[in-house]
């Protein structure tokens, strides 16, 4: 997914421009950068989770909120959602959520945790209390790392903020009831493997990665992860 239409291009042009989203000059995946050379943010698109997915080539735990608060505002130009947000904004965010689900499925990611919530990241300075099908994000990450379970946790409810565990409980009148929640969802990642092989680094180390929605693909080498057991 590389060309989801901007909600308000003038917001992006005025606040971010082409060179200020990542002023610390990070490295970008060359193939992704080439594929996005004509986009609004050009290669900087490659630090957006749903854009980098097709270029991931090793086992990756992918987390992105389906109506990501920061991406929708800073990358797509969507105004912040409040109780008075009009229906066209909510419809746009729901369409973006559907496009993100499609991107995850099309890229055949190894593991996914995507909540239908208006938040930015479930793993940051604090861990979000959000769950998908009664599984929290830390449990999901540990299940992925230790190959304990298939981690295909993608919400399929279609209303804005329809996951009842969403930490941001804003529900605009234009969004209706922001529910109901759906627990019996089709597995859109069913064609992927939960136990893809990864390169051994030592007798106790394995290379895996975590994909953050705005920081892009962060490769991590984990030797001991007792906190996830």
C-alpha positions as CSV (number, residue, x, y, z in Angstrom):
1,X,0.0,0.0,0.0
2,X,2.0,3.0,-1.2
3,X,-0.6,5.5,-2.5
4,X,-3.5,5.8,-0.1
5,X,-4.9,9.3,-0.9
6,X,-4.1,12.2,1.5
7,X,-7.1,13.6,3.4
8,X,-5.6,17.1,3.4
9,X,-2.4,17.5,1.3
10,X,-2.0,21.2,2.4
11,X,-1.5,20.0,6.0
12,X,1.3,17.7,4.9
13,X,3.0,20.2,2.6
14,X,2.8,23.0,5.2
15,X,3.9,21.0,8.3
16,X,6.2,18.2,7.0
17,X,7.3,19.0,3.4
18,X,9.6,16.5,1.7
19,X,12.6,16.6,4.0
20,X,11.6,17.3,7.5
21,X,9.6,14.3,8.7
22,X,12.9,12.5,9.6
23,X,15.6,15.3,10.0
24,X,18.1,12.8,11.6
25,X,18.7,11.3,8.1
26,X,17.9,7.6,8.7
27,X,18.7,4.8,6.3
28,X,15.9,3.6,4.1
29,X,15.4,0.3,2.3
30,X,16.6,0.9,-1.2
31,X,13.9,-1.1,-2.9
32,X,11.2,0.6,-1.0
33,X,12.7,4.1,-1.6
34,X,12.8,3.4,-5.3
35,X,9.2,2.2,-5.3
36,X,8.0,5.4,-3.5
37,X,10.1,8.0,-5.3
38,X,7.0,9.7,-6.8
39,X,4.9,9.8,-3.7
40,X,4.0,12.8,-1.6
41,X,6.7,12.1,1.0
42,X,9.0,10.1,-1.4
43,X,11.3,7.6,0.3
44,X,10.1,8.8,3.8
45,X,7.0,6.7,3.1
46,X,9.3,3.7,3.9
47,X,9.2,4.5,7.6
48,X,5.4,3.9,7.6
49,X,4.6,0.4,8.7
50,X,2.0,-0.5,6.0
51,X,4.3,0.8,3.2
52,X,7.4,-1.2,4.3
53,X,5.5,-4.5,4.7
54,X,6.0,-5.8,1.1
55,X,9.7,-5.4,1.5
56,X,10.1,-7.4,4.7
57,X,12.1,-10.6,4.0
58,X,12.6,-12.2,7.5
59,X,10.3,-13.1,10.4
60,X,8.7,-9.9,11.7
61,X,6.2,-9.0,14.3
62,X,4.1,-6.2,12.8
63,X,2.0,-3.8,14.9
64,X,-0.1,-1.0,13.6
65,X,-3.3,0.5,14.9
66,X,-5.8,0.3,12.1
67,X,-6.8,4.0,12.5
68,X,-3.4,5.1,13.7
69,X,-3.7,8.5,15.4
70,X,-0.2,9.8,14.5
71,X,-0.1,8.5,11.0
72,X,-3.5,9.7,10.1
73,X,-2.8,13.2,11.4
74,X,0.9,13.7,10.4
75,X,1.0,11.6,7.2
76,X,-2.5,11.8,5.8
77,X,-3.6,15.2,7.0
78,X,-6.6,14.0,9.0
79,X,-7.8,16.4,11.7
80,X,-7.7,15.0,15.3
81,X,-10.9,13.1,16.1
82,X,-13.2,14.6,18.8
83,X,-16.8,14.1,19.8
84,X,-17.8,16.5,17.0
85,X,-15.8,15.0,14.2
86,X,-18.0,14.8,11.0
87,X,-18.9,11.6,9.2
88,X,-16.6,12.2,6.2
89,X,-13.5,12.0,8.5
90,X,-14.7,8.8,10.2
91,X,-15.5,7.3,6.8
92,X,-12.0,8.1,5.6
93,X,-10.4,6.5,8.7
94,X,-12.5,3.4,8.3
95,X,-11.4,3.2,4.6
96,X,-7.8,3.6,5.7
97,X,-8.2,0.7,8.2
98,X,-9.5,-1.5,5.4
99,X,-6.5,-0.6,3.3
100,X,-4.1,-1.4,6.1
101,X,-5.7,-4.8,6.5
102,X,-5.3,-5.4,2.8
103,X,-1.6,-4.4,3.0
104,X,-0.9,-6.8,5.9
105,X,-2.6,-9.7,4.0
106,X,-1.0,-8.9,0.6
107,X,2.5,-8.7,2.1
108,X,2.0,-12.1,3.8
109,X,3.6,-10.8,7.0
110,X,4.7,-13.4,9.6
111,X,2.8,-12.1,12.5
112,X,0.4,-9.2,13.0
113,X,-1.2,-7.4,15.9
114,X,-3.6,-4.6,14.6
115,X,-6.3,-3.2,16.8
116,X,-9.3,-1.1,15.5
117,X,-8.3,1.7,17.8
118,X,-7.5,5.4,17.5
119,X,-4.0,5.2,19.1
120,X,-0.5,5.3,17.8
121,X,1.6,2.5,19.4
122,X,0.9,-0.3,21.8
123,X,4.5,-0.7,22.7
124,X,6.3,2.5,23.7
125,X,7.3,4.2,26.9
126,X,4.1,2.6,28.2
127,X,2.4,-0.6,27.1
128,X,-1.1,-0.2,25.9
129,X,-3.8,-2.2,27.6
130,X,-5.4,-3.0,24.2
131,X,-6.2,-6.6,23.4
132,X,-7.1,-8.3,20.1
133,X,-9.3,-11.4,20.7
134,X,-8.4,-11.2,24.4
135,X,-4.6,-11.3,23.7
136,X,-2.5,-8.4,24.8
137,X,0.4,-7.0,22.7
138,X,3.2,-8.3,25.1
139,X,1.8,-11.8,25.1
140,X,1.5,-11.6,21.3
141,X,5.1,-10.5,20.9
142,X,6.3,-13.2,23.2
143,X,4.3,-15.9,21.4
144,X,5.9,-14.7,18.1
145,X,9.4,-14.6,19.4
146,X,9.3,-18.1,21.1
147,X,7.1,-19.7,18.3
148,X,4.5,-20.5,20.9
149,X,1.5,-19.7,18.8
150,X,0.4,-18.3,15.5
151,X,0.1,-14.5,15.9
152,X,-2.6,-13.4,13.4
153,X,-4.4,-10.9,15.5
154,X,-6.1,-8.4,13.1
155,X,-9.4,-6.8,14.2
156,X,-12.2,-7.1,11.6
157,X,-14.9,-5.0,13.3
158,X,-15.7,-2.1,11.0
159,X,-16.9,0.7,13.2
160,X,-14.5,3.5,14.4
161,X,-12.9,2.6,17.7
162,X,-14.9,-0.6,17.9
163,X,-12.4,-2.5,20.0
164,X,-13.7,-2.2,23.6
165,X,-10.2,-2.2,25.0
166,X,-9.1,0.9,23.1
167,X,-7.4,3.2,25.5
168,X,-8.7,6.3,23.6
169,X,-12.5,6.0,24.0
170,X,-13.5,8.9,21.9
171,X,-16.7,8.0,19.9
172,X,-18.0,10.8,17.7
173,X,-21.7,11.0,17.2
174,X,-21.1,10.6,13.5
175,X,-19.5,7.1,14.2
176,X,-22.7,5.7,15.7
177,X,-22.1,3.3,18.6
178,X,-18.4,2.5,17.8
179,X,-19.3,-1.2,17.8
180,X,-20.1,-4.0,18.1
181,X,-16.8,-5.8,18.5
182,X,-16.3,-9.0,16.4
183,X,-14.3,-11.8,17.8
184,X,-14.8,-14.5,15.1
185,X,-12.7,-12.9,12.3
186,X,-11.4,-14.6,9.2
187,X,-7.6,-15.1,9.4
188,X,-6.4,-12.8,6.6
189,X,-2.8,-13.9,7.3
190,X,-3.7,-17.6,7.1
191,X,-1.4,-18.3,4.1
192,X,1.7,-17.2,6.2
193,X,3.8,-19.4,8.4
194,X,4.1,-18.7,12.2
195,X,7.5,-20.5,12.3
196,X,9.5,-19.0,9.5
197,X,13.2,-19.8,9.8
198,X,15.6,-17.1,10.9
199,X,19.4,-16.9,10.9
200,X,21.2,-18.2,14.0
201,X,23.6,-15.7,15.6
202,X,24.9,-17.8,18.4
203,X,23.9,-20.7,20.6
204,X,21.3,-18.5,22.3
205,X,20.5,-15.7,19.8
206,X,18.1,-15.4,17.0
207,X,17.5,-12.5,14.6
208,X,13.9,-11.3,14.5
209,X,12.3,-7.9,13.9
210,X,9.6,-5.6,15.2
211,X,7.8,-3.3,12.8
212,X,6.6,-0.1,14.5
213,X,4.0,2.0,12.6
214,X,6.0,5.2,12.3
215,X,9.5,4.3,13.2
216,X,9.5,1.8,10.3
217,X,11.3,-1.5,10.4
218,X,13.6,-1.9,13.4
219,X,15.8,-4.9,13.3
220,X,16.5,-6.3,16.8
221,X,18.8,-9.0,18.0
222,X,17.5,-10.6,21.2
223,X,19.7,-13.0,23.2
224,X,17.7,-13.2,26.4
225,X,14.1,-11.9,26.7
226,X,13.0,-13.1,30.1
227,X,10.4,-10.3,30.4
228,X,8.5,-11.9,27.5
229,X,8.3,-15.4,28.8
